[in-house]
């Protein structure tokens, strides 16, 4: 079983050996079955309510998020993200969310963001190791 909540920044993973009588029969088109409420305590949790990396765009103030997503280009959205969400770690998933790119986000895009911020704001962007 897997559960995650971006709003709470929490996740859980557990194992369960299922018996047929523990399942509700599916009533939708794909006939998926769900676990009966009284059997959910049988789960062996490997990780329970573990910390999930923060979804930076989700937790930004509405005005900042709208300003960042309001840019037409992926580079513009990324620049605005780094300009508005300062003081913490911005992970690669947040970067990919802002860029909307099918190709991997590489160091060149982050270098362009760093150059843009240095020239425009006089600020500095620290880029850590980027592992794929």
N, C-alpha and C positions, 0 to 999 in steps of 0.2 A: 504494500500500500504506500502511496506517495501523496503528500499534501504540501502545499505551499501557499503563502499569502503575501503578496507584494506590499499590501498596505501595512501589515504588521511586521514585515521583514523577518518572517519565521518559516521554517520548513520541517517536515518529519518524513522518515522512511521506516517502514516496518515490514516484517514477514508474517505470513499467515498461511497455514495449510487449511484449505477450505474443504468443508464437507457439503454435499449437495443440500442437505436440510438447513444449512445456515444461510442459504441464498433466497432472496426475493426474485421471482421470475420477472424477466424484462417484458415490458408492455410497449416498448417503442419498436421502430422498424428493424433495428439491428439486434433486438432481443438480448441486450446486455443485462446481466444479472447484477444486483447489488447485495451487499452483505446486510443481513438483518441487524437492526440496532442492538439487540441483546447479545450479539456475538462479537461486537467490535472490541471488546475487552480481551479477546483471545490473541490479539496482535502482539508480536514480539518486536518492540521498537528498537531499531538500530540507532536511529537519531530521533529525538523527540523534542520539538519546539527549538530546534537549533537556529542559530542566527543566519539569516539570509542577507547577502549583500544588498545594500539599499538601492532601490530603484530611484535614482536621482531625479529624473524628469517627473515621476509620479509625486514625489514629496516636495518639489519646488512650489513656491507660491504661484498661484494662478497667473498673475501678471508676468512673472519671469518665464513660466512654461510657454505662455502664449507668445511672448516676444521671441523665444528661442525657436519654436515651431513655425513662427510666422515668416522666417527666412525661406526664400525659394530654393537656395542651394544647400546641399549637405554640408559644405564647408562653412557656410554662413550660420547654419544651425549649430554646428559644433563650436564655432567661435563664440557664439552667444551663450551656449551652455557653460563654457569655461569662464566666461566673463561674469555670469550671474551666480554660478554655484561654486563659490570659492571657500577655501578653508577645510576641505575634506578630500577624500579619495573618490575619484570618478573612475569607475571600472569600465572595462571594454564593452560590457553589455549596454551600459548607458551611452557610450560613444556610438555603438552600432545603431541603437535606437534613434539617435539624433541624425545620423548620416543617411539612414534608409538605403544602404548600399548592399548590393548582392556580392560585391567583391570584398575580400577581407580589408579591414581598416589597418593601414600600415603606418609606419613611422613617418612617411612623407606627409600624410594628412595632418598628423600631430605637429610636425615641424612647421607646417604652414600656419597652423593655429598659433603656435608659439611666436612665430614671426609677426603675425597680425596683431597679437596682443601687445607685444613689445613695442611695435611701431605706434600703435594707436593709443594705448593706455599708459605706457611706461611701466606696466606691471610685468611680472615674470611668471612663466608657467614651468613647473617642474614635471618632467616626464620620466616616469620610472620604467623599469624593464617591461617590455611588452611581449608576453609569452602567449603563443597561440595554442 
